[in-house]
Every structure is written in C-alpha cells, then in structure tokens.
Amino acid sequence: MEIPKKIKIGGIIYRIDQSEELADADGICRSRDSVIKICKTIPQDTKEMVLFHEILEAGCSPLGETETGHSLLDMISKLFYQVLKDNDLLK
C-alpha cells in the first residue's frame, strides 16, 4: 500500500508527512493543524500499521481520547491492519 499525501477523516483533510525521525514515536497525529507524521525510516509494513493507528486517533480525537483510549486504539489498529494484510485487502 502506498502511503497517501493526504486523507479525509471525519470531513477534515489531513496532510500526511513522512519525516526522517520523530521523537520517540513511529507516528503522530496533530489534530489542531490536521497533520499526520510517519517516520519514513521504518519498514513499510510498520508505516501502514502506524497510518491506521493515526487515522483512528484523528477520528477519535474530538471525543477526548485518553491514554487508556490510546492503548485501545493501538490494539484496534494492529488488529485491523492484520486482517487487511492477511486477506490481501491492501492494494
């Protein structure tokens, strides 16, 4: 799967930047300026999984996501990615 340059989430267009390095993270979502950043030096499979995580985070951000919620988003994004990957749904 190619990482897109932008994606619409909840009616808002997020810019997706691939950065050399992120401080202690493979990806971040900044809802205040509609940006998702993904570390471009990580493996492609990891980039795809991180993108799913950040999409979920962007979608849940207006709901007041907490650290407990963040852990749940991490589990859901990994499961979602695995299902798509193992069933050849990523094209």
KEKE-3310 file (N, C-alpha, C; in steps of 0.2 Angstrom, whole numbers, plus 5000, padded with zeros to 4 digits):
npx = (5004:5003:5008:4997:4997:4988:4973:4956:4947:4934:4928:4938:4952:4968:4985:4998:5014:5030:5043:5060:5064:5056:5052:5054:5043:5034:5024:5014:4999:4992:4979:4976:4982:4979:4988:4997:5010:5023:5036:5049:5059:5056:5051:5040:5028:5026:5024:5012:5004:5005:5000:4986:4984:4985:4975:4964:4966:4965:4951:4945:4950:4941:4933:4939:4950:4959:4974:4971:4962:4970:4979:4969:4966:4978:4978:4967:4970:4981:4975:4966:4974:4981:4971:4967:4979:4982:4972:4974:4969:4974:4979)
npy = (4994:5011:5025:5038:5056:5064:5063:5061:5063:5061:5072:5081:5086:5079:5081:5071:5068:5061:5059:5061:5057:5055:5061:5048:5040:5032:5037:5052:5061:5077:5085:5098:5105:5097:5087:5072:5063:5052:5041:5040:5031:5018:5001:4996:4989:4992:5006:5007:5001:5010:5021:5017:5017:5031:5036:5031:5038:5051:5051:5049:5059:5071:5066:5066:5058:5047:5042:5028:5026:5028:5016:5007:5011:5008:4994:4991:4996:4988:4975:4978:4981:4969:4960:4966:4965:4951:4945:4950:4963:4975:4985)
npz = (5000:4996:5005:5007:5002:5007:5017:5020:5035:5045:5038:5038:5030:5031:5031:5026:5031:5029:5039:5043:5056:5071:5088:5099:5093:5081:5074:5073:5077:5074:5078:5079:5068:5058:5053:5050:5055:5049:5053:5041:5040:5045:5043:5028:5031:5044:5043:5037:5047:5057:5050:5050:5064:5067:5059:5066:5078:5074:5071:5083:5091:5093:5102:5115:5118:5129:5138:5141:5131:5121:5121:5118:5105:5099:5100:5092:5079:5076:5075:5065:5054:5053:5048:5036:5029:5030:5022:5010:5006:5005:4993)
capx = (5000:5007:5006:4995:5000:4983:4967:4950:4945:4928:4926:4944:4958:4974:4991:5002:5021:5034:5048:5066:5064:5051:5055:5051:5037:5034:5020:5010:4993:4991:4973:4975:4984:4977:4994:4999:5018:5025:5043:5050:5064:5053:5048:5034:5023:5025:5021:5005:5000:5005:4995:4979:4983:4984:4968:4959:4967:4962:4944:4943:4952:4936:4929:4943:4954:4964:4979:4968:4959:4976:4981:4964:4967:4984:4976:4962:4974:4985:4971:4963:4980:4982:4965:4968:4985:4982:4967:4975:4964:4978:4981)
capy = (5000:5017:5030:5044:5063:5067:5059:5064:5059:5065:5078:5085:5084:5078:5081:5065:5069:5056:5063:5057:5055:5058:5060:5043:5038:5030:5042:5056:5064:5083:5087:5105:5108:5092:5083:5065:5062:5045:5040:5037:5026:5012:4996:4998:4986:4997:5013:5005:5000:5017:5025:5015:5020:5038:5038:5030:5043:5058:5051:5049:5065:5076:5063:5067:5052:5047:5037:5022:5026:5027:5009:5003:5012:5004:4987:4990:4997:4982:4970:4980:4980:4962:4957:4968:4962:4943:4944:4953:4968:4981:4985)
capz = (5000:4995:5010:5003:5004:5011:5018:5023:5041:5048:5035:5038:5026:5035:5027:5029:5030:5031:5042:5044:5063:5076:5094:5102:5091:5074:5070:5077:5074:5077:5075:5079:5062:5053:5051:5052:5053:5050:5052:5034:5040:5047:5037:5025:5035:5050:5041:5035:5053:5060:5047:5053:5071:5067:5057:5072:5083:5072:5071:5090:5094:5095:5108:5121:5119:5135:5137:5141:5125:5116:5121:5114:5098:5096:5099:5086:5073:5074:5073:5058:5049:5052:5045:5029:5026:5029:5017:5003:5005:5004:4986)
cpx = (5004:5004:5004:4998:4994:4977:4962:4947:4940:4927:4932:4949:4964:4980:4995:5009:5025:5041:5054:5066:5059:5053:5051:5045:5038:5029:5016:5004:4992:4985:4972:4977:4983:4983:4995:5006:5019:5033:5045:5055:5062:5051:5041:5028:5021:5022:5014:5001:5000:5000:4988:4978:4982:4978:4963:4960:4964:4954:4941:4945:4947:4932:4933:4946:4959:4969:4977:4965:4965:4978:4975:4964:4973:4982:4972:4966:4978:4981:4968:4968:4981:4977:4966:4974:4985:4976:4967:4971:4968:4981:4985)
cpy = (5006:5022:5036:5051:5066:5062:5062:5060:5064:5071:5083:5082:5084:5077:5075:5067:5063:5060:5058:5054:5058:5056:5054:5040:5036:5034:5046:5059:5071:5086:5094:5109:5103:5089:5077:5065:5055:5045:5037:5031:5019:5008:4998:4995:4990:5003:5012:5005:5006:5021:5024:5018:5027:5040:5037:5036:5050:5057:5051:5055:5070:5073:5063:5061:5052:5042:5030:5021:5025:5020:5005:5005:5009:4997:4986:4991:4991:4976:4972:4979:4973:4959:4959:4965:4954:4941:4947:4959:4975:4981:4992)
cpz = (5000:5001:5006:5006:5008:5012:5022:5029:5044:5045:5035:5034:5030:5030:5030:5027:5033:5033:5043:5051:5067:5083:5098:5100:5083:5070:5075:5073:5078:5074:5074:5072:5056:5049:5054:5050:5054:5048:5045:5034:5043:5042:5035:5029:5041:5049:5040:5042:5057:5057:5050:5060:5071:5064:5062:5077:5081:5072:5078:5094:5097:5101:5115:5123:5125:5133:5137:5134:5119:5115:5117:5107:5095:5095:5093:5080:5071:5072:5066:5053:5047:5047:5037:5026:5025:5024:5011:5001:5004:4997:4985)
residu = (MET:GLU:ILE:PRO:LYS:LYS:ILE:LYS:ILE:GLY:GLY:ILE:ILE:TYR:ARG:ILE:ASP:GLN:SER:GLU:GLU:LEU:ALA:ASP:ALA:ASP:GLY:ILE:CYS:ARG:SER:ARG:ASP:SER:VAL:ILE:LYS:ILE:CYS:LYS:THR:ILE:PRO:GLN:ASP:THR:LYS:GLU:MET:VAL:LEU:PHE:HIS:GLU:ILE:LEU:GLU:ALA:GLY:CYS:SER:PRO:LEU:GLY:GLU:THR:GLU:THR:GLY:HIS:SER:LEU:LEU:ASP:MET:ILE:SER:LYS:LEU:PHE:TYR:GLN:VAL:LEU:LYS:ASP:ASN:ASP:LEU:LEU:LYS)
# end
